[in-house]
Amino acid sequence: MILDIKDLHHSFGEVNAINKLSFSLEQNSIVSILGPSGCGKTTLIRLIAGLEEVQRGEIFFEDKIVANVKFNTPPEERSISYVFQDFALFPHMTVRENISFAASTKKNKKQLIDQVIQLSKVETFLDKYPHTLSGGEQQRVALARSIAVQPKLLLLDEPFSDLDTNLKREIIDDTLHLINSLDSSAIVVTHNAEEAMFLSDLIAVMEKGRIVQIGKPHDIYFKPSNVYVASLFGEVNIFESIIINKKCDTPLGLLETNNFRDNQKVNVVVRPEAIKLNVEKSPVATPNSGVVVDSKFLGNNAIVHLTVIDSDNNKHHIHSKLIGEFLPSPASSVSFSLDLNHVFIFPR
């Protein structure tokens, strides 16, 4: 075990940033801490790095305690490297000097620097200063400087948030290969679920200072523990319902429910990609039908806005997401079916 956190609590005044948080990180693994701004992600990794002092709880690194309420091992004495969101490069040093400074205490310095330069793809701008570099180039230099320390644990705080979409994909891919080439583990802080799924062996979902679910990307996506987790992977359709005879009524039809008691109130989450549409030549008088309001083409897929009417004759605005160029015109009649892999029911 490279990292073990037990019952961590941290507050700023009356604000609880971290609340009774515990989790462990295996050697040579990548974990993403996923959640929106203000959920405690950055505070957590600052505590792990030693940049904040522990107020309650314990942090173990390689089975040795490094922080509790009585003492805090200095950051430089932990084999941990931190990539800040703003990169924090030395402005008066060239790229080569930034990397060389990080590797200054290593015995195999020259060999290490050459390897880091090659792995991080910074060969073409080694003699430039940080302020002359693009955001993507600065990101590469920040990563290069961090791995030149040869850390056992790499911490990355929202490392891709300021990059444009195409560059972001390239940098994320290179970052994954870079981390996998090292004999180290990594924690990546992000609010982007797609980034977390691509990079990580495990995803830890945070909400209000707590980890509410931790698991493999596939499990987090297909087995979310609550509405909050299910909603992190894009917009969703959410309906309130009540269990009657092991079924709940929704604007998208009756759903079977075997794990709830009768009269229990529930929230039903339906991802847009769960709703499969077929255009009908004339209005369909069935529960599983609706009328198209608008269609938007988004490249690889399309979003269709439609109106459906529930069993009480109330109208609901629904979003469906389909692969390809399925773009029914406004006022078209459609029938629909549900892919239940993207439908979730939670107690309310």
C-alpha positions in Angstrom: 0.0 0.0 0.0 1.5 3.3 -1.1 -1.0 5.5 0.7 -3.5 5.0 3.5 -5.7 7.7 4.8 -7.7 7.2 8.0 -10.6 9.3 9.3 -9.3 12.6 7.9 -11.1 15.8 8.8 -10.2 19.4 7.8 -12.0 22.6 8.0 -11.5 26.3 7.2 -13.4 28.2 9.8 -16.9 26.9 9.9 -16.5 25.2 6.5 -15.8 21.5 6.5 -13.6 20.8 3.5 -12.8 17.2 4.4 -15.2 15.2 6.6 -14.4 11.7 8.1 -12.6 10.6 4.9 -10.7 7.3 4.5 -9.2 5.6 1.5 -6.2 3.6 0.4 -4.1 3.6 -2.8 -2.3 0.5 -4.1 1.3 0.6 -5.4 1.6 1.4 -9.2 -2.0 2.5 -9.6 -3.8 5.7 -10.8 -6.8 7.0 -8.9 -8.9 10.0 -9.9 -10.6 12.1 -7.3 -13.8 13.2 -9.1 -16.2 15.9 -8.1 -17.3 19.5 -8.7 -15.5 22.6 -7.4 -15.7 23.0 -3.6 -16.1 19.3 -2.8 -12.7 19.1 -1.1 -10.5 17.5 -3.8 -7.7 20.0 -3.7 -7.7 20.2 0.1 -7.3 16.4 0.1 -4.2 16.3 -2.1 -2.7 19.3 -0.3 -3.0 17.3 2.9 -1.4 14.3 1.2 1.5 16.4 0.0 2.0 18.0 3.4 1.0 21.5 2.3 -1.8 21.6 4.9 -1.4 20.3 8.4 -3.8 17.5 9.6 -6.4 18.7 12.0 -7.8 15.2 12.7 -7.0 11.8 11.3 -3.9 10.1 10.0 -2.0 9.8 6.7 0.3 6.8 6.1 2.8 6.7 3.3 4.5 3.4 2.5 3.1 2.0 5.8 4.8 4.8 7.8 2.8 7.6 9.4 3.6 11.0 7.9 1.0 13.2 9.4 -1.5 13.4 12.3 -2.5 16.1 14.8 0.8 16.0 16.5 3.3 16.2 13.6 3.5 16.9 9.9 6.4 15.4 7.8 7.6 18.3 5.6 6.7 18.0 1.9 10.3 17.7 0.8 10.7 14.7 3.0 7.9 12.8 1.3 8.6 11.1 -2.0 5.6 12.9 -3.5 5.6 15.3 -6.4 2.8 17.9 -7.0 1.7 19.3 -10.4 -0.2 22.5 -9.6 -3.1 23.7 -11.7 -1.1 26.8 -12.7 2.0 24.7 -13.3 4.2 26.8 -10.9 7.2 26.7 -13.1 10.3 28.8 -12.3 9.9 31.8 -14.6 13.6 32.8 -14.5 14.7 29.3 -15.7 14.6 27.7 -19.1 12.7 24.4 -19.6 16.0 22.5 -19.4 16.9 24.4 -16.2 13.5 23.7 -14.6 13.9 20.0 -15.2 17.6 20.0 -14.2 16.8 21.7 -10.9 14.2 19.0 -10.0 16.8 16.3 -10.7 19.7 18.1 -9.0 20.0 15.7 -6.0 19.9 12.5 -8.1 23.0 10.4 -8.7 22.2 9.6 -12.3 21.3 13.2 -13.1 22.2 13.5 -16.8 20.8 10.1 -17.7 17.6 10.9 -15.8 17.2 14.3 -17.4 17.6 12.8 -20.9 15.0 10.2 -20.2 12.5 12.7 -18.7 13.0 15.0 -21.7 12.3 12.2 -24.1 9.3 10.8 -22.2 7.6 14.2 -21.8 8.2 15.4 -25.4 9.8 18.7 -24.6 12.9 18.4 -26.8 11.9 21.2 -29.2 11.7 24.0 -26.6 14.3 23.2 -24.0 15.9 26.6 -24.2 12.7 28.6 -23.9 11.4 30.3 -20.8 7.9 29.4 -19.4 6.2 32.6 -20.3 7.0 32.0 -24.0 5.3 28.6 -24.0 1.8 27.6 -24.8 -0.5 26.0 -22.2 0.1 22.5 -23.5 3.9 23.1 -23.6 3.8 24.4 -20.0 1.8 21.3 -19.0 4.5 19.0 -20.4 7.2 20.9 -18.6 5.4 20.7 -15.3 5.0 17.0 -15.7 8.6 16.6 -16.7 9.8 18.6 -13.7 7.6 16.5 -11.4 8.8 13.1 -12.6 12.5 14.2 -12.6 12.2 14.1 -8.8 11.5 10.4 -9.2 8.5 10.4 -6.8 6.8 7.4 -5.4 3.5 9.3 -5.7 2.5 11.9 -8.3 -0.3 14.4 -7.5 -2.0 16.2 -10.3 -4.4 19.0 -9.5 -6.9 19.7 -12.4 -3.9 19.4 -14.8 -5.9 19.7 -18.0 -8.6 22.2 -17.2 -7.1 25.1 -19.2 -6.3 23.2 -22.4 -8.4 23.3 -25.5 -10.3 20.1 -26.4 -7.9 18.7 -29.1 -4.8 19.5 -27.2 -6.3 18.1 -24.0 -6.9 14.7 -25.6 -3.2 14.5 -26.7 -1.8 15.6 -23.3 -4.1 13.2 -21.4 -3.0 10.3 -23.6 0.7 11.3 -23.2 0.3 11.8 -19.4 -1.2 8.3 -19.1 1.7 6.7 -21.0 4.2 8.8 -18.9 2.7 7.7 -15.6 2.6 4.0 -16.7 6.3 4.2 -17.7 7.2 5.1 -14.1 7.5 3.0 -11.0 5.1 5.2 -9.2 1.4 5.8 -8.4 -0.7 8.9 -9.2 -3.7 10.7 -7.9 -5.5 13.0 -10.4 -7.9 15.6 -9.2 -10.6 16.4 -11.8 -14.2 17.5 -12.3 -14.3 15.8 -15.7 -15.7 12.3 -15.6 -14.4 11.4 -19.0 -10.9 12.3 -18.0 -11.2 10.3 -14.8 -12.5 7.2 -16.7 -9.7 7.4 -19.3 -6.8 7.9 -16.8 -7.7 5.8 -13.8 -7.7 2.3 -12.4 -10.1 3.6 -9.7 -12.3 6.6 -9.4 -13.1 8.1 -6.0 -16.2 10.3 -6.2 -16.2 13.2 -3.7 -19.2 15.2 -2.4 -19.1 17.7 0.4 -15.8 16.5 1.8 -16.6 12.8 1.7 -15.9 10.0 -0.7 -19.4 8.7 -1.6 -18.3 6.0 -4.0 -15.0 4.4 -5.0 -14.6 1.8 -7.7 -13.4 0.9 -11.2 -14.6 3.3 -13.9 -17.0 0.7 -15.4 -18.6 0.2 -12.0 -18.9 3.9 -11.2 -20.6 4.4 -14.6 -22.9 1.4 -14.6 -23.5 1.0 -10.9 -23.7 4.6 -9.4 -24.6 4.7 -5.8 -26.9 7.7 -5.9 -28.3 10.4 -8.1 -25.3 12.6 -7.6 -22.8 10.0 -8.9 -25.1 9.1 -11.8 -25.3 12.8 -12.8 -21.5 13.3 -13.0 -21.3 11.6 -16.5 -23.5 14.2 -18.3 -27.0 15.5 -18.1 -29.8 13.2 -17.1 -33.5 13.0 -17.0 -34.7 12.7 -13.4 -38.3 11.8 -12.3 -39.9 11.3 -8.9 -42.0 8.3 -8.4 -43.5 5.9 -5.8 -43.2 2.1 -5.7 -46.5 0.3 -6.2 -46.7 -3.5 -6.7 -42.9 -3.6 -7.3 -43.2 -1.0 -10.2 -42.7 2.7 -10.5 -44.6 4.9 -12.9 -42.5 7.4 -15.0 -43.2 9.6 -18.0 -41.2 7.0 -19.9 -43.4 4.1 -18.8 -43.6 1.6 -15.9 -40.3 0.2 -14.6 -39.8 -3.0 -12.7 -38.3 -2.6 -9.2 -37.5 -5.6 -7.0 -35.3 -4.0 -4.4 -37.8 -1.5 -2.9 -40.8 -1.8 -0.7 -44.3 -0.7 -1.7 -45.1 3.0 -1.2 -41.4 3.9 -1.0 -40.5 7.2 -2.7 -37.8 7.0 -5.3 -35.9 9.1 -7.8 -35.5 7.6 -11.3 -32.5 8.6 -13.3 -32.6 8.0 -17.1 -29.5 8.9 -19.1 -30.4 10.5 -22.5 -28.5 7.6 -24.3 -31.0 5.2 -22.7 -33.9 6.5 -24.8 -34.0 4.9 -28.3 -36.3 6.6 -30.7 -38.2 5.6 -33.9 -40.0 8.1 -36.1 -43.6 7.2 -36.7 -45.7 8.2 -39.7 -48.6 9.4 -37.5 -49.1 10.1 -33.8 -48.9 6.9 -31.7 -51.5 6.4 -29.0 -49.3 4.5 -26.6 -47.5 5.3 -23.3 -44.1 5.0 -25.0 -44.4 7.8 -27.4 -43.8 11.5 -27.7 -43.5 14.6 -30.0 -40.1 16.1 -31.1 -39.5 19.6 -30.1 -36.0 20.0 -31.6 -33.0 18.1 -32.8 -29.3 19.1 -32.5 -26.5 17.5 -34.4 -23.2 17.3 -32.3 -20.9 15.4 -34.7 -20.7 11.8 -33.4 -24.2 12.0 -31.9 -27.4 14.0 -31.8 -29.6 15.3 -29.0 -33.3 15.1 -29.5 -35.7 17.2 -27.3 -39.1 15.8 -27.0 -42.3 16.1 -25.1 -44.0 13.1 -23.5 -47.2 12.9 -21.6 -47.4 10.8 -18.4 -50.3 8.7 -17.1 -51.8 11.7 -15.3 -51.7 13.7 -18.6 -48.8 15.9 -17.5 -46.3 17.1 -20.1 -42.5 16.4 -19.6 -39.5 17.7 -21.5 -37.1 14.8 -22.2 -33.7 14.6 -23.8 -32.6 11.6 -25.9 -29.0 11.1 -27.1 -28.4 9.0 -30.2 -25.4 8.0 -32.2 -25.1 9.4 -35.7 -27.4 11.7 -37.7 -30.8 10.9 -36.3 -32.4 14.3 -36.6 -36.2 14.1 -36.7 -37.9 17.3 -37.6 -39.9 19.3 -35.0 -43.5 18.1 -34.4 -42.5 14.6 -35.6 -44.1 11.7 -33.7 -41.8 9.2 -32.2 -42.0 6.0 -30.2 -39.3 5.0 -27.8 -37.8 2.1 -25.9 -35.3 2.2 -22.9 -31.9 0.6 -22.5 -32.1 -0.3 -18.8 -28.3 -0.3 -18.5 -28.6 3.5 -18.3 -31.7 3.6 -16.0 -31.2 3.9 -12.2 -33.6 4.0 -9.3 -32.6 5.4 -5.9 -34.5 5.9 -2.7 -35.6 9.4 -2.1 
